[in-house]
Amino acid sequence: MSRSPSVPERPHREIDPDLSDDERLEALRGHFEDLTDVRDQLSEQLDAADERRERLREKVNTVERENETLKSSSLYISTVEDVLEDDEVVVKQHGNNQEVLTDVSPRIAESVESGDRVAVNDSFSIQTVLDTETDARAQAMEIAEKPDVSYDEIGGIDEQVTEVREAVEQPLDDPELFEDVGIEPPSGVLLHGPPGTGKTMLAKAVATETNATFIKMAGSELVRKFIGEGSRLVRDLFEMAREREPAIIFIDEIDAIAAKRTESKTSGDAEVQRTMMQLLSEMDGFEARGEIRIIAATNRFDMLDRAILRPGRFDRLIEVPEPNQDGREQILEIHTREMAIADEIDFADLAAETEGYSGAEIESLATEAGMFAVRDDRTEVNHEDFTNAIEKIENDDSSDVISSAGYFYQ
Ligand SMILES: Nc1ncnc2c1ncn2[C@@H]1O[C@H](COP(=O)(O)OP(=O)(O)OP(=O)(O)O)[C@@H](O)[C@H]1O
């Protein structure tokens, strides 16, 4: 940056009072000339400053325009395939799968790794590395390499466990058996039933048992949070499963993307429709004996578009009902396994008191009973803590533990 020019010194001239008139006039003239000089210098400096200000203003305008263009121009999402030497990388564009060799700016070169999702501009230069926050794929899916749910943690739905094991686990574990018999295993399994009855648990338990990666995507989030990205995310979902075989794809709340067509033809509906079409086409092109199994869940079975239930799609329907007396008893026992509970606790009695409770609600009940003991400074939970907890839950209007209001299952 150039230094600002120094301000000229103010001229000063003493005039001797003893001088003659002519001499004084001469001295004053000299002083006047000095002043004029200073004025000229100042005015030159002023012009130079004006010129500099003008140049800076132009610079600011250009930067502002560049900034605007950067902000408004769309960036494309790509995946880094390979990081080479000299800050070069190979990226693959989503959508058209085009592979491009491009440079990474030294500013972010350190943080780019193979497998990263990045945003590139028109000339494929990487602008940013998408972190997990901005990475829709990571946000939309829950991935567990090793889910940790075993069948003995699921109570009251033994029949459903057996059915799911036959339809999902066996084709993964023993595909030859199906080949020998000459049948195709079911393509997709649809679990339907009220909320909190163990559908997600069941899917996770199969993944645990078969050492498969568990990849979950929630239909409602696809529709609410990832507007416009639904079909791409469905494609990504299957791609991710193929990358991580064996894998269990679990689509929760499938009704959000596979509901019967409504009268209204809003653009939102069209988008949901596209997402469903993508799901159907992924399933249709699927090798049923492969290492990927698909489980979907819904508590709005009545709303489903029948197209997804056709053979080759979700062709095995398994109802997961609310637990009965025995089921509730088993679930209570499961959720109190790790608790210090008194011998006197009568599970059959508590099961009778909790008619209409789902598995998730029974789990909350156990926690609430434990809270009563904590409040009382006791380490052992007794029968009364449970009955108090039931009373509290049922009286507590604000509690959504017993959430029959939001319950649409038919
Ligand atoms: N049958 C069950 N046995 C033991 N625990 C259960 C059972 N059902 C539900 N739970 C408990 O409730 C929690 C929630 O259950 P889960 O998420 O599997 O229900 P869901 O049927 O998938 O519900 P939603 O339809 O709301 O997604 C589980 O983590 C588990 O602790």
The ligand as an ORCA input file, in Angstrom:
! r2SCAN-3c Opt
* xyz 0 1
  N     -41.539    -55.619     20.861
  C     -40.679    -54.893     21.555
  N     -39.845    -55.466     22.444
  C     -38.969    -54.750     23.166
  N     -38.840    -53.423     23.056
  C     -39.633    -52.779     22.181
  C     -40.574    -53.467     21.381
  N     -41.211    -52.590     20.597
  C     -40.666    -51.394     20.873
  N     -39.714    -51.489     21.817
  C     -38.908    -50.386     22.383
  O     -39.339    -49.183     21.779
  C     -38.277    -48.576     21.030
  C     -38.859    -48.073     19.707
  O     -39.262    -49.165     18.917
  P     -39.104    -49.193     17.343
  O     -38.394    -47.972     16.899
  O     -38.552    -50.495     16.935
  O     -40.612    -49.082     16.937
  P     -41.233    -48.917     15.501
  O     -42.313    -49.935     15.407
  O     -40.191    -48.940     14.484
  O     -41.877    -47.488     15.667
  P     -42.224    -46.374     14.587
  O     -43.348    -46.911     13.764
  O     -42.657    -45.244     15.466
  O     -40.968    -46.112     13.829
  C     -37.249    -49.654     20.837
  O     -35.957    -49.117     20.779
  C     -37.453    -50.539     22.049
  O     -36.699    -50.060     23.124
*
